[in-house]
Amino acid sequence: MLSNFGKQPWIPERRVLKKVVLDESMLSETDLTFNTLMGDQVAPRREFIETNAKVRIEFGYLKR
């Protein structure tokens, strides 16, 4: 379990800080996504996570 401990993101030497800049066309979609994930409604959050997790698995970003 500790074999990959040195690769963990909470170790300061391994962190990377990236600046993200959004143009105006992306703001409404970003706002909707943020509100879906951080809002009080559970059903839309669950649907969003399930839908996007399936896409990530299909493209090999996540392992089952």
C-alpha positions in Angstrom: 0.0 0.0 0.0 2.8 2.4 0.7 4.9 1.3 -2.3 3.7 4.3 -4.3 3.7 6.8 -1.4 6.3 9.0 -3.1 4.0 9.6 -6.1 1.1 11.0 -4.0 -0.1 14.6 -4.8 -0.1 15.7 -1.2 3.7 15.6 -1.0 4.8 19.3 -1.6 7.7 18.3 -3.9 5.3 16.5 -6.3 2.7 19.3 -6.6 2.2 21.3 -9.8 0.5 24.6 -9.9 -1.2 25.5 -13.2 -3.0 28.6 -14.2 -6.3 28.1 -15.8 -7.9 30.8 -17.9 -11.5 30.5 -19.1 -12.8 32.6 -22.0 -16.4 34.0 -21.9 -17.8 31.1 -24.0 -16.8 28.6 -21.3 -18.2 30.4 -18.3 -21.9 29.3 -18.5 -20.9 25.6 -18.9 -18.4 25.9 -16.1 -20.9 27.6 -13.8 -23.5 24.9 -14.6 -21.0 22.1 -13.8 -19.8 23.8 -10.6 -23.4 24.3 -9.4 -24.3 20.7 -10.3 -21.3 19.3 -8.3 -21.4 21.7 -5.4 -25.2 22.3 -5.1 -27.7 20.9 -2.7 -29.4 18.6 -5.2 -28.1 15.0 -5.0 -29.8 13.6 -8.1 -28.2 15.9 -10.7 -24.7 15.5 -9.0 -25.0 11.7 -9.1 -26.1 11.7 -12.7 -23.2 13.9 -13.7 -20.7 11.8 -11.9 -22.1 8.5 -13.3 -22.2 9.8 -16.8 -18.7 11.2 -16.8 -17.2 8.3 -14.9 -18.4 6.0 -17.6 -16.7 8.1 -20.3 -13.4 8.1 -18.4 -13.5 4.4 -18.0 -14.2 3.8 -21.7 -11.3 6.0 -22.7 -8.9 4.3 -20.2 -8.5 7.2 -17.8 -9.8 5.2 -14.9 -9.2 1.6 -14.1 -12.0 -0.6 -12.9 
